[in-house]
Amino acid sequence: SFEWNWDAWDRRLVFVYKPVKENCTVKVEFTFDGTETISARASAENRSVKTYLSFSMPQGLLFTVDGLKQVTLPHLHGIGLNPGFYESGKQWSEPYPPAFCDFASVETDSGNAAFYMVPASETFQPATIETGAHESGKHGYYTHKMPVSLVPGGSWQSPRICIVAGKSVYDAMRSYMKDSGILQYAPL
């Protein structure tokens, strides 16, 4: 089953998904603070007999290649993928770490969106960033996959995942630096 609830007072949108054939519950909560940043946090409870090994958010976010300016990813000092990458049917994937962060930005003619995790002080959540061609290069996709070990009877909660809408890649990266605490360190 799928349920959702919008709380206008707290500016919070909650999705709860209970698959029919699986004995688990996934809850994703989005909070809107009046800025360009949407905060998301996912949690899962496993009441099945199997172990879940990954959680993706977003999972396969599609964008059209027509109108794509660039996808910016955290490889070495950062790379920018242009429409030709997707039109040629290529795929790209990199784990964090060793990537220096999990920031990714999709810039298009119709708007921009960036995605990143805000590390929690008590735990570190690795991730793998994936992007590539979809439907013969007419679309691209972006996936942010987190490895988990959600054993039977267990529960898991993601760190805060930020979705920054409408900012340039540079302004979104500054938001990442502020939210992750990087700005507290003196430059080299």
Secondary structure, 3 states (H helix, E strand, C coil): CEEEEEECCCCEEEEEECCCCCCEEEEEEEEECCCCEEEEEEEEEECCCCCEEEEECCCCEEEECCCEEEEEECCCCCEEECHHHHHCCCEEEEEECCCCCCCEEEEECCEEEEEEEECCCCCCCCEEEEEEEECCCCEEEEEEEEEEEECCCCEEECCEEEEEECCCHHHHHHHHHHHHCHHHCCCC
